[in-house]
Amino acid sequence: MRTWQTPLALDRADPAPLSVQIARALAARIRAGALRPGAPLPSSRALARTLGVHRNTVLAAYGELAAEGWIASDPARATLVSRDLPPVPRGAAGAPGPAARAGFDLPPAPSDATWEALPPGTLELLGGTPDPRLVPVAALGSAYRRALRRREHLAYGDAAGHPRLRAALARMLGEARGLAVDADGILVTRGAQMALSLAGRALLSPGDGVAVEALGYRPAWESLRLAGLRTVPVPVDARGLEVERLEALAAAGAIRAVYLTPHHQYPTTVTLAPARRLALLDLARRARLLVLEDDYDAEFHYEGRPVPPLASADGAGVVVYVGTLSKVLAPGLRLGWLAGPPDAIERLTAHRRFLDRQGDLAVEAAVAELFEEGEAQRHAWRTRRVYAGRREALAAELGARLGGALSFRTPAGGMALWCRVAPGIDPGAWAARALRAGVAVQPGRLFAHDRRARPFLRLGFGRLDARELAEAVRRLAGALPRRGQRSGASGA
Amino acid sequence: MRTWQTPLALDRADPAPLSVQIARALAARIRAGALRPGAPLPSSRALARTLGVHRNTVLAAYGELAAEGWIASDPARATLVSRDLPPVPRGAAGAPGPAARAGFDLPPAPSDATWEALPPGTLELLGGTPDPRLVPVAALGSAYRRALRRREHLAYGDAAGHPRLRAALARMLGEARGLAVDADGILVTRGAQMALSLAGRALLSPGDGVAVEALGYRPAWESLRLAGLRTVPVPVDARGLEVERLEALAAAGAIRAVYLTPHHQYPTTVTLAPARRLALLDLARRARLLVLEDDYDAEFHYEGRPVPPLASADGAGVVVYVGTLSKVLAPGLRLGWLAGPPDAIERLTAHRRFLDRQGDLAVEAAVAELFEEGEAQRHAWRTRRVYAGRREALAAELGARLGGALSFRTPAGGMALWCRVAPGIDPGAWAARALRAGVAVQPGRLFAHDRRARPFLRLGFGRLDARELAEAVRRLAGALPRRGQRSGASGA
């Protein structure tokens, strides 16, 4: 029993219990051939002594090894390495196993697939990123535990989402946003990203054209392209998407749908003008266009009256409304929805079954409870005030430190400022220098359908508190490039 | 103040707090026009008295209404309906709002989109459905609460899955299944369904052919078809997929990939013969075929040595391995994975970002903890014994009550029996009668690529305990159709 002269290496820092470590170590020796089929193992007492652990720890380890077929007991009740072992798999024996590169040909990657992780310590002055420090985790955790007690939440269930969450969302959309939608008009998705991906696949056909904002949300465009759709850019001005231009596109059959962010336009933060709202709904009704309305931050409107969504004024069934709880609760929950005519929701749900089968019913039930008890509403109310304060703080810091380099109109809502960069300053170069200085900002080019530079920076205030915002602006100011570099000269 | 003669209807059975109910009721009256802009509201004291609630309850309601812009305070500090109200949205005013039917043209639905809910009280003798009553919910709930304390779990994160879960899965696949895979060779998905959907979209191109088992898993085929792929059926016999037939298909360029369930073939439960395993890997290496291996119930092998996955013997990087925690933990968690060459995983992750952005990091971290502490392994070990016992129980009940009508070979693993129906019995008619008698079973036709009837029933034993299995078989026997109906006569 040579192996036992070299005792098993146990690591008390390892989070795994000692019994699991012992079972792992023995299985590894058996797989490696150090312990051969039929070889006797020490008695649990002897091994416990050798390792200085309680005998029950060894018995637990032997129990798991037996259950996995690695060891067996002989008639004399001694413990042996099983004579009927799993064939030693190449991989485990140290052979290459899965190769480093695929042995088949990979198709091209999505065109916007490059996402880089930020260096640690970077302050994120990024739009649309809420502050996870504000999430009511205690209430959420308790609600989840309660939800798990209902065992059906762990089984296969409704692909359209938990009925309680669908009902809670329908009520919220009715009361806070004026949509007349029932639970059967709602599909709960994994955040807005899945909602957009599903809409592109289930409501349109490959080759269809979709009008999008020429300055807009790139991940949505990529989801639509991956569904085989063409994205057709339409300019955005101070009153939002230039709806007038859609008439000709629709008449020419160049578009079957319009994807837009009318509430706080992404990234420019402007609100779609009332006349254009009416014109868009009228055109969609006449041309049977799908209007895919992305209302990603409806909750965060700080001044005057919140503008109701297009969906609240849609009597023709042309609007499919995309929303998310990423901003009001947390992105990590991955909860969003599609709201629209029941037959469209049914079609979307049919596709969803083959995409990921269904959502996480326990998490959906837990969040439904937060809505039923008003906790989610109170949280939205609290955080709205927090973000309004951060908006003021960022605006003040920018005015004080960068008044000459940046100009902006403070938006009525949202989580970001769209700042015009003074002539002679290259926003791409500035953003690059800022990142090296420890603050992440987004230059206009990132939002441009044509990928050409624009004299803007988008600065988000959701993620950082007042103190952090001040430090972020300090770093941004320190990274300001010398004037005279031609704008657009470097990459944005 | 006429409105106050008719007090607000508060429902103490409603789970929502009274303050939320009051706010809702007032907002509804304002939206409905019953309370006009500028109309005075009663003092919090007066309304509290009218409603018989604590004054703080009314103050909380007024606070939320003010935050939402419905009400305001005048200089004299009286509370008024806001003069700057949101325009009354049609929907909320009772107009149709979203129409009952879409105002745009819906493309065709997926061909297998019809899923029917079972009547309550139905006993599910269905394959692949584990028993949620066995899930360690206490440990899971506590782990989730701990995970929520790490606020980064609520933010945007790695689309490939939580690093801890990727590492735990890599370790599990190495120790229990012989795969030599690191964390960077794993993508955590929303169950196997998303894994298959992603593989079809990210690793193949529209128009590509995929060989599938002629008797197999329909939801996987549909995911592949929705990715624009062609499914090419290949027969299955007692030794699994007839691999010999693939050579010609590959030579003709008719297939770029093979999707199969080699461990316990779905639905027939047979294991792919060793010679065919080697032949398949050799062909794939030579023809650069993608082998999409679906090992949906690897944990549940009860006799002899567990057969290692094809992926454990793949040195050429041709196998992408799909697995799920739906069986070992719970379907409701929606956790699965893809394991394969890192460049393929990277490509899959790039697509995943545009599908649903990322997983639920808190749930992923919680499940990672269950693996790190050995709880998941112990649970798999416990449930393996439970399911082995249920397999015996179902086999015994069938032998006792239906020996003449059904014949089967008890499989070495899995969660179902594949039962041949005696000549003269129509399995479709039997299944239909059984459902009316309160037991759900699946006739062979449901698994057939050609949708033609087969003289088989698939009976799952995962979901039911011994007592329930006995009752289910009793109902099934009671529903046995009279002999003499020609097999295949009615729909399955």
Boltz contact constraints between the chains, C-beta under 6 A:
constraints:
  - contact:
      token1: [A, 15]
      token2: [B, 372]
      max_distance: 6.0
  - contact:
      token1: [A, 16]
      token2: [B, 372]
      max_distance: 6.0
  - contact:
      token1: [A, 16]
      token2: [B, 374]
      max_distance: 6.0
  - contact:
      token1: [A, 17]
      token2: [B, 374]
      max_distance: 6.0
  - contact:
      token1: [A, 20]
      token2: [B, 374]
      max_distance: 6.0
  - contact:
      token1: [A, 67]
      token2: [B, 381]
      max_distance: 6.0
  - contact:
      token1: [A, 84]
      token2: [B, 305]
      max_distance: 6.0
  - contact:
      token1: [A, 86]
      token2: [B, 305]
      max_distance: 6.0
  - contact:
      token1: [A, 86]
      token2: [B, 306]
      max_distance: 6.0
  - contact:
      token1: [A, 89]
      token2: [B, 178]
      max_distance: 6.0
  - contact:
      token1: [A, 89]
      token2: [B, 308]
      max_distance: 6.0
  - contact:
      token1: [A, 89]
      token2: [B, 312]
      max_distance: 6.0
  - contact:
      token1: [A, 90]
      token2: [B, 313]
      max_distance: 6.0
  - contact:
      token1: [A, 91]
      token2: [B, 178]
      max_distance: 6.0
  - contact:
      token1: [A, 91]
      token2: [B, 179]
      max_distance: 6.0
  - contact:
      token1: [A, 91]
      token2: [B, 180]
      max_distance: 6.0
  - contact:
      token1: [A, 91]
      token2: [B, 312]
      max_distance: 6.0
  - contact:
      token1: [A, 92]
      token2: [B, 174]
      max_distance: 6.0
  - contact:
      token1: [A, 92]
      token2: [B, 178]
      max_distance: 6.0
  - contact:
      token1: [A, 96]
      token2: [B, 315]
      max_distance: 6.0
  - contact:
      token1: [A, 97]
      token2: [B, 179]
      max_distance: 6.0
  - contact:
      token1: [A, 97]
      token2: [B, 180]
      max_distance: 6.0
  - contact:
      token1: [A, 98]
      token2: [B, 181]
      max_distance: 6.0
  - contact:
      token1: [A, 98]
      token2: [B, 185]
      max_distance: 6.0
  - contact:
      token1: [A, 98]
      token2: [B, 314]
      max_distance: 6.0
  - contact:
      token1: [A, 98]
      token2: [B, 340]
      max_distance: 6.0
  - contact:
      token1: [A, 98]
      token2: [B, 341]
      max_distance: 6.0
  - contact:
      token1: [A, 99]
      token2: [B, 316]
      max_distance: 6.0
  - contact:
      token1: [A, 99]
      token2: [B, 317]
      max_distance: 6.0
  - contact:
      token1: [A, 99]
      token2: [B, 341]
      max_distance: 6.0
  - contact:
      token1: [A, 101]
      token2: [B, 317]
      max_distance: 6.0
  - contact:
      token1: [A, 101]
      token2: [B, 341]
      max_distance: 6.0
  - contact:
      token1: [A, 101]
      token2: [B, 343]
      max_distance: 6.0
  - contact:
      token1: [A, 102]
      token2: [B, 317]
      max_distance: 6.0
  - contact:
      token1: [A, 102]
      token2: [B, 341]
      max_distance: 6.0
  - contact:
      token1: [A, 102]
      token2: [B, 343]
      max_distance: 6.0
  - contact:
      token1: [A, 102]
      token2: [B, 344]
      max_distance: 6.0
  - contact:
      token1: [A, 103]
      token2: [B, 316]
      max_distance: 6.0
  - contact:
      token1: [A, 103]
      token2: [B, 317]
      max_distance: 6.0
  - contact:
      token1: [A, 103]
      token2: [B, 318]
      max_distance: 6.0
  - contact:
      token1: [A, 104]
      token2: [B, 288]
      max_distance: 6.0
  - contact:
      token1: [A, 104]
      token2: [B, 290]
      max_distance: 6.0
  - contact:
      token1: [A, 104]
      token2: [B, 318]
      max_distance: 6.0
  - contact:
      token1: [A, 106]
      token2: [B, 347]
      max_distance: 6.0
  - contact:
      token1: [A, 107]
      token2: [B, 205]
      max_distance: 6.0
  - contact:
      token1: [A, 109]
      token2: [B, 347]
      max_distance: 6.0
  - contact:
      token1: [A, 109]
      token2: [B, 350]
      max_distance: 6.0
  - contact:
      token1: [A, 110]
      token2: [B, 350]
      max_distance: 6.0
  - contact:
      token1: [A, 110]
      token2: [B, 354]
      max_distance: 6.0
  - contact:
      token1: [A, 113]
      token2: [B, 350]
      max_distance: 6.0
  - contact:
      token1: [A, 132]
      token2: [B, 151]
      max_distance: 6.0
  - contact:
      token1: [A, 132]
      token2: [B, 154]
      max_distance: 6.0
  - contact:
      token1: [A, 132]
      token2: [B, 155]
      max_distance: 6.0
  - contact:
      token1: [A, 133]
      token2: [B, 151]
      max_distance: 6.0
  - contact:
      token1: [A, 135]
      token2: [B, 154]
      max_distance: 6.0
  - contact:
      token1: [A, 137]
      token2: [B, 148]
      max_distance: 6.0
  - contact:
      token1: [A, 141]
      token2: [B, 145]
      max_distance: 6.0
  - contact:
      token1: [A, 141]
      token2: [B, 148]
      max_distance: 6.0
  - contact:
      token1: [A, 144]
      token2: [B, 144]
      max_distance: 6.0
  - contact:
      token1: [A, 145]
      token2: [B, 141]
      max_distance: 6.0
  - contact:
      token1: [A, 148]
      token2: [B, 137]
      max_distance: 6.0
  - contact:
      token1: [A, 148]
      token2: [B, 141]
      max_distance: 6.0
  - contact:
      token1: [A, 151]
      token2: [B, 132]
      max_distance: 6.0
  - contact:
      token1: [A, 151]
      token2: [B, 133]
      max_distance: 6.0
  - contact:
      token1: [A, 153]
      token2: [B, 332]
      max_distance: 6.0
  - contact:
      token1: [A, 154]
      token2: [B, 132]
      max_distance: 6.0
  - contact:
      token1: [A, 154]
      token2: [B, 135]
      max_distance: 6.0
  - contact:
      token1: [A, 154]
      token2: [B, 330]
      max_distance: 6.0
  - contact:
      token1: [A, 154]
      token2: [B, 332]
      max_distance: 6.0
  - contact:
      token1: [A, 155]
      token2: [B, 132]
      max_distance: 6.0
  - contact:
      token1: [A, 155]
      token2: [B, 331]
      max_distance: 6.0
  - contact:
      token1: [A, 155]
      token2: [B, 332]
      max_distance: 6.0
  - contact:
      token1: [A, 156]
      token2: [B, 331]
      max_distance: 6.0
  - contact:
      token1: [A, 175]
      token2: [B, 27]
      max_distance: 6.0
  - contact:
      token1: [A, 178]
      token2: [B, 89]
      max_distance: 6.0
  - contact:
      token1: [A, 178]
      token2: [B, 91]
      max_distance: 6.0
  - contact:
      token1: [A, 178]
      token2: [B, 92]
      max_distance: 6.0
  - contact:
      token1: [A, 179]
      token2: [B, 91]
      max_distance: 6.0
  - contact:
      token1: [A, 180]
      token2: [B, 91]
      max_distance: 6.0
  - contact:
      token1: [A, 180]
      token2: [B, 97]
      max_distance: 6.0
  - contact:
      token1: [A, 181]
      token2: [B, 98]
      max_distance: 6.0
  - contact:
      token1: [A, 185]
      token2: [B, 98]
      max_distance: 6.0
  - contact:
      token1: [A, 190]
      token2: [B, 356]
      max_distance: 6.0
  - contact:
      token1: [A, 191]
      token2: [B, 357]
      max_distance: 6.0
  - contact:
      token1: [A, 193]
      token2: [B, 356]
      max_distance: 6.0
  - contact:
      token1: [A, 193]
      token2: [B, 357]
      max_distance: 6.0
  - contact:
      token1: [A, 194]
      token2: [B, 356]
      max_distance: 6.0
  - contact:
      token1: [A, 197]
      token2: [B, 355]
      max_distance: 6.0
  - contact:
      token1: [A, 205]
      token2: [B, 107]
      max_distance: 6.0
  - contact:
      token1: [A, 222]
      token2: [B, 354]
      max_distance: 6.0
  - contact:
      token1: [A, 223]
      token2: [B, 354]
      max_distance: 6.0
  - contact:
      token1: [A, 226]
      token2: [B, 354]
      max_distance: 6.0
  - contact:
      token1: [A, 288]
      token2: [B, 104]
      max_distance: 6.0
  - contact:
      token1: [A, 290]
      token2: [B, 104]
      max_distance: 6.0
  - contact:
      token1: [A, 305]
      token2: [B, 69]
      max_distance: 6.0
  - contact:
      token1: [A, 305]
      token2: [B, 84]
      max_distance: 6.0
  - contact:
      token1: [A, 305]
      token2: [B, 86]
      max_distance: 6.0
  - contact:
      token1: [A, 306]
      token2: [B, 86]
      max_distance: 6.0
  - contact:
      token1: [A, 308]
      token2: [B, 89]
      max_distance: 6.0
  - contact:
      token1: [A, 312]
      token2: [B, 89]
      max_distance: 6.0
  - contact:
      token1: [A, 312]
      token2: [B, 91]
      max_distance: 6.0
  - contact:
      token1: [A, 313]
      token2: [B, 90]
      max_distance: 6.0
  - contact:
      token1: [A, 315]
      token2: [B, 96]
      max_distance: 6.0
  - contact:
      token1: [A, 316]
      token2: [B, 99]
      max_distance: 6.0
  - contact:
      token1: [A, 316]
      token2: [B, 103]
      max_distance: 6.0
  - contact:
      token1: [A, 317]
      token2: [B, 99]
      max_distance: 6.0
  - contact:
      token1: [A, 317]
      token2: [B, 101]
      max_distance: 6.0
  - contact:
      token1: [A, 317]
      token2: [B, 102]
      max_distance: 6.0
  - contact:
      token1: [A, 317]
      token2: [B, 103]
      max_distance: 6.0
  - contact:
      token1: [A, 318]
      token2: [B, 103]
      max_distance: 6.0
  - contact:
      token1: [A, 318]
      token2: [B, 104]
      max_distance: 6.0
  - contact:
      token1: [A, 330]
      token2: [B, 154]
      max_distance: 6.0
  - contact:
      token1: [A, 331]
      token2: [B, 155]
      max_distance: 6.0
  - contact:
      token1: [A, 331]
      token2: [B, 156]
      max_distance: 6.0
  - contact:
      token1: [A, 332]
      token2: [B, 153]
      max_distance: 6.0
  - contact:
      token1: [A, 332]
      token2: [B, 154]
      max_distance: 6.0
  - contact:
      token1: [A, 332]
      token2: [B, 155]
      max_distance: 6.0
  - contact:
      token1: [A, 332]
      token2: [B, 361]
      max_distance: 6.0
  - contact:
      token1: [A, 332]
      token2: [B, 362]
      max_distance: 6.0
  - contact:
      token1: [A, 334]
      token2: [B, 360]
      max_distance: 6.0
  - contact:
      token1: [A, 340]
      token2: [B, 98]
      max_distance: 6.0
  - contact:
      token1: [A, 341]
      token2: [B, 98]
      max_distance: 6.0
  - contact:
      token1: [A, 341]
      token2: [B, 99]
      max_distance: 6.0
  - contact:
      token1: [A, 341]
      token2: [B, 101]
      max_distance: 6.0
  - contact:
      token1: [A, 341]
      token2: [B, 102]
      max_distance: 6.0
  - contact:
      token1: [A, 343]
      token2: [B, 101]
      max_distance: 6.0
  - contact:
      token1: [A, 343]
      token2: [B, 102]
      max_distance: 6.0
  - contact:
      token1: [A, 344]
      token2: [B, 102]
      max_distance: 6.0
  - contact:
      token1: [A, 347]
      token2: [B, 106]
      max_distance: 6.0
  - contact:
      token1: [A, 347]
      token2: [B, 109]
      max_distance: 6.0
  - contact:
      token1: [A, 350]
      token2: [B, 109]
      max_distance: 6.0
  - contact:
      token1: [A, 350]
      token2: [B, 110]
      max_distance: 6.0
  - contact:
      token1: [A, 350]
      token2: [B, 113]
      max_distance: 6.0
  - contact:
      token1: [A, 354]
      token2: [B, 110]
      max_distance: 6.0
  - contact:
      token1: [A, 354]
      token2: [B, 222]
      max_distance: 6.0
  - contact:
      token1: [A, 354]
      token2: [B, 223]
      max_distance: 6.0
  - contact:
      token1: [A, 354]
      token2: [B, 226]
      max_distance: 6.0
  - contact:
      token1: [A, 355]
      token2: [B, 197]
      max_distance: 6.0
  - contact:
      token1: [A, 356]
      token2: [B, 190]
      max_distance: 6.0
  - contact:
      token1: [A, 356]
      token2: [B, 193]
      max_distance: 6.0
  - contact:
      token1: [A, 356]
      token2: [B, 194]
      max_distance: 6.0
  - contact:
      token1: [A, 357]
      token2: [B, 191]
      max_distance: 6.0
  - contact:
      token1: [A, 357]
      token2: [B, 193]
      max_distance: 6.0
  - contact:
      token1: [A, 360]
      token2: [B, 334]
      max_distance: 6.0
  - contact:
      token1: [A, 361]
      token2: [B, 332]
      max_distance: 6.0
  - contact:
      token1: [A, 362]
      token2: [B, 332]
      max_distance: 6.0
  - contact:
      token1: [A, 372]
      token2: [B, 15]
      max_distance: 6.0
  - contact:
      token1: [A, 372]
      token2: [B, 16]
      max_distance: 6.0
  - contact:
      token1: [A, 374]
      token2: [B, 16]
      max_distance: 6.0
  - contact:
      token1: [A, 374]
      token2: [B, 17]
      max_distance: 6.0
  - contact:
      token1: [A, 374]
      token2: [B, 20]
      max_distance: 6.0
  - contact:
      token1: [A, 381]
      token2: [B, 64]
      max_distance: 6.0
  - contact:
      token1: [A, 381]
      token2: [B, 67]
      max_distance: 6.0
